[in-house]
Amino acid sequence: MSDRLITLLSRLNLATEQGDLNWEELPGEEFSATFSGYAVGIEQGALGYVLTIYDDDGNIVESVAGKDSIFRDLFRAARRVARGIDEALNSILSQLPNDDELPF
């Protein structure tokens, strides 16, 4: 895998963790983020995780598979954002007693 693809994965993961990147869920449990002229998708497949770069017409520009933690971390972060997991957890936690209110 090229250094530029590793850099891309790292920057996607960082932007996602910082809340700067919006992901949406596509059919087949692929998660996509859109950029000017391109989109990036991440999905879990038989060979591990697959990162795909699409052009505006939906054509595949590049696709790379990997089992490294950098792929897994991006997949999990993209899924969390696309499905609104943090918002769900915040909502549920706000409706439960705080730790200092628990009887034990």
N, C-alpha and C positions, 0 to 999 in steps of 0.2 A: 504494500500500500504506500502511496506517495506521501511525502511530508505535507503537501498541500491538503490532502484528504484528512490527514490526522489533525492538521490545524483547523480545518472546517469542522470536524467532529467536536473538537475542543471548544471552539467558539460557539457552536450551536448549543452545546451543553451549558456553557457559561451563561449565554444570553437567556436560555430557558430557565435556569436556576435563579437568575436575577429578575425574572418576570418581564423581560424585554421582548420575548418572542411568543407569538400566539400560535398554537397548534390546533388543528382540527382533525377529528377522526374520520377516516374514509372506510369504505367497506373492506372487510378482510383484516381488520385491526391494523391498518396502516395509519400512521399519523403524519400529517403534512403541514409544513410551514411555507408561506408564500413570500416571495421576494420580487423585486422588479425584474421581470423577464424570465424568472425561474421559480421553481418550487423544489423543496426537499422533502422526501418521504423517508420514514424509518418504520420497519416492520420486523416482526420475529418470524423466521422461517426455519426450514429444515436444516439449513447450514449455519444457524445462529441468527444474527441480525443482518438486515440488508438496508443499506443507505442508498437511496436513489435520487438522482438529480434529474428534474424534468424541465423542458423548455415550456414556453407559453402555449404551445400547441399540444402539450401532453406527451411529447416524444421523450424517450429516455436519452439523456445526455451521458450519464455515467451511472453505474451501479456497482457497489462493492459490498461484499459480505464479510462478516467477522464475528468472532466469538469473544473478543476482548471486552474488558469491562467498560471501555469508552463507548462501545456500541450499546451495551446493556444499560448503562447509566443514561444515555440519551433517550433510548426507547422508553425507559421508565419515567423520565422527566416529561417527555412529550405526552405520554399517556396520561400522566397526572394533570397536566395543564388542559389537555383536550377534554378530559372527562370532568374537570372541575373538582378534583379530589380535595384540594386545599380549601376551597370554599365550602364543600360539604362538611369537612372536618371542623372548620371554624364554626359553622352553623350548629352542628351537633354539640360541640364542646360548650358553646355559649348557652346551651339549654340544660346543661348538667351542672351539678354543684361543683364549686371549686374544691381543690384538694383540702383547703383548710376548713371546708364545711362538711367533710366526710366524718362519720362518727368513729372511725378507727384510726 
